[in-house]
Amino acid sequence: MRPAKGAPHIDQDRMISVAWELVEEEGLAGLSSRKLATRLGVSGPALYHHIDSMNELYGMMIERLLLEARARTKPCADWREWMSELAINHCQILLAHRDSGRIASLSQPTDAMRNEVLPDFSAPLMEAGLSQRDTLAATGALGSFILGYIINMQHDGHRELANSVHQASDAFTFTIDAFVSALAKRLEGLPA
């Protein structure tokens, strides 16, 4: 959204950083447009010259974490290794940010998510020979699994229950390994 004439300029990168600072301090409940605007030194209405809604801001916040996961995951010849590393990096980055699971579940997907992140996350599977339909289904399923895991691990009761039954991080790794193995079988033409 274009700022109104005379509205103070808000740097998008700074706005996202300050939003994460507020979440780290007080959780998602501590992130309001009023608090964010105050921290940025602008009036509340001025903030909405730069974003349409808090859901759009949440999308921008999650986009930053997805881009960080993408940057941290180096290309490699074996798509299986790449996908496992991407999932682990994605999970670690989300877990490092308070309430990121809830923020992701409320976020409005950004153009960069659609036009950069998803194609980049899908490319190794398509290059390995998986159809576009199956690739999109696989990346969607993987993203949904990671988000569900993050939401559970960021909830004290769910995390305690999971860890009382098994080591939650081992379950994550087991699931990623099983997921990658199933995709490999599909690529080999075997029943998954």
C-alpha positions in Angstrom: 0.0 0.0 0.0 1.4 3.4 -0.9 1.8 5.8 2.0 -0.4 9.0 2.0 1.3 12.2 1.1 3.1 13.5 4.2 2.9 10.1 6.0 6.2 9.2 7.7 8.3 6.6 5.9 8.5 3.2 7.6 11.3 0.9 6.5 9.7 -2.5 5.9 12.7 -4.4 7.2 12.7 -2.4 10.4 9.0 -2.8 10.8 9.4 -6.6 10.6 12.4 -6.5 13.0 10.5 -4.4 15.5 7.4 -6.7 15.2 9.6 -9.7 16.1 11.2 -7.8 19.0 7.7 -7.2 20.4 6.8 -10.9 20.0 10.0 -12.0 21.7 9.3 -9.7 24.6 5.6 -10.4 25.2 4.5 -13.1 22.8 2.0 -12.7 20.0 -0.4 -10.9 22.5 2.2 -8.2 22.8 2.2 -7.4 19.1 -0.5 -4.8 18.3 -0.6 -2.2 15.7 -0.6 0.5 18.5 2.5 -1.0 20.2 4.2 -1.4 16.9 3.5 2.1 15.7 4.7 3.5 19.1 7.9 1.5 18.9 8.4 2.8 15.3 7.7 6.3 16.3 4.7 6.8 14.2 0.9 7.1 14.8 -1.2 4.0 14.6 -3.0 5.1 11.4 0.4 5.8 9.7 1.2 2.1 10.1 -1.8 1.2 7.9 -0.3 3.2 5.1 2.3 0.4 4.9 0.3 -2.7 5.6 -3.4 -3.5 5.0 -3.8 -5.7 8.1 -2.0 -7.4 10.9 -2.4 -10.7 9.0 -0.3 -9.1 6.2 2.3 -8.1 8.7 2.3 -11.7 10.0 2.9 -12.9 6.5 5.9 -10.6 6.1 7.3 -11.8 9.4 7.0 -15.5 8.3 8.3 -14.7 4.8 11.5 -13.4 6.5 11.9 -16.8 8.3 11.3 -18.8 5.2 13.9 -16.8 3.3 16.3 -17.4 6.1 15.7 -21.1 5.9 16.2 -21.0 2.2 19.4 -19.1 2.6 20.7 -21.4 5.2 20.0 -24.5 3.1 22.8 -24.9 0.6 22.1 -26.5 -2.8 23.4 -30.1 -3.1 23.3 -32.8 -5.7 21.0 -35.1 -3.7 17.5 -33.7 -3.4 16.8 -36.0 -0.4 19.7 -34.5 1.6 18.6 -31.0 0.5 14.9 -31.6 1.5 15.9 -33.0 4.9 18.2 -30.1 5.6 15.6 -27.6 4.5 13.0 -29.1 6.8 15.4 -29.1 9.8 16.5 -25.5 9.1 12.9 -24.4 8.7 12.0 -26.0 12.0 15.0 -24.7 13.9 14.4 -21.1 12.6 10.7 -21.2 13.5 11.4 -22.7 17.0 13.9 -19.9 17.6 11.1 -17.3 17.3 8.5 -17.2 20.0 4.9 -17.9 18.8 6.1 -18.3 15.2 3.7 -21.2 14.7 0.7 -19.1 15.7 1.9 -16.2 13.6 2.3 -18.5 10.6 -1.2 -19.9 11.1 -2.6 -16.4 11.1 -0.5 -15.0 8.3 -1.5 -13.9 4.8 0.8 -15.5 2.3 3.0 -12.9 0.6 3.8 -12.5 -3.1 7.4 -13.5 -2.3 6.1 -16.7 -0.7 4.1 -17.5 -3.9 6.6 -16.4 -6.5 10.0 -17.0 -4.9 9.9 -19.3 -1.9 7.5 -22.0 -3.1 9.2 -22.3 -6.5 12.6 -22.5 -4.9 11.4 -25.2 -2.4 9.7 -27.1 -5.2 12.5 -26.9 -7.8 14.7 -29.8 -6.5 11.8 -32.2 -6.5 10.7 -31.3 -10.0 14.3 -31.5 -11.2 14.4 -35.0 -9.7 11.4 -36.0 -11.8 8.4 -35.5 -9.6 5.4 -34.1 -11.4 4.4 -30.5 -10.7 1.2 -31.8 -9.1 3.0 -34.2 -6.8 5.7 -31.6 -6.1 3.2 -29.0 -4.9 1.3 -31.6 -2.9 4.6 -32.7 -1.3 5.8 -29.2 -0.4 2.4 -28.4 0.9 2.3 -31.5 3.1 5.8 -30.9 4.4 5.0 -27.3 5.2 1.8 -28.3 7.0 3.7 -30.9 9.0 6.3 -28.5 10.0 3.8 -25.9 11.1 1.8 -28.4 13.1 5.0 -29.6 14.8 6.0 -26.0 15.6 2.6 -25.1 17.0 2.7 -28.2 19.3 6.3 -27.5 20.4 5.5 -23.9 21.2 2.6 -25.0 23.5 3.8 -26.0 26.9 1.2 -28.7 27.5 1.5 -30.3 24.0 5.3 -30.2 24.2 5.3 -31.8 27.7 2.9 -34.5 26.6 4.9 -35.3 23.4 8.2 -35.4 25.4 6.6 -37.7 28.0 5.9 -40.3 25.3 9.0 -39.9 23.0 11.7 -37.4 22.3 9.8 -34.9 20.1 12.9 -34.0 18.1 13.4 -37.7 17.3 9.8 -37.8 16.1 10.4 -34.8 13.8 13.5 -36.4 12.3 11.7 -39.8 11.9 8.8 -38.2 10.1 11.1 -36.2 7.7 13.1 -39.4 6.9 9.9 -41.3 6.2 8.5 -38.5 4.1 11.7 -38.3 2.0 11.8 -42.1 1.6 8.2 -42.1 0.4 9.0 -39.5 -2.2 12.0 -41.4 -3.3 9.9 -44.5 -3.8 7.4 -42.5 -5.8 10.2 -41.2 -8.0 11.5 -44.8 -8.5 8.0 -45.8 -9.6 7.5 -48.0 -6.5 4.5 -47.9 -4.3 5.1 -45.5 -1.4 
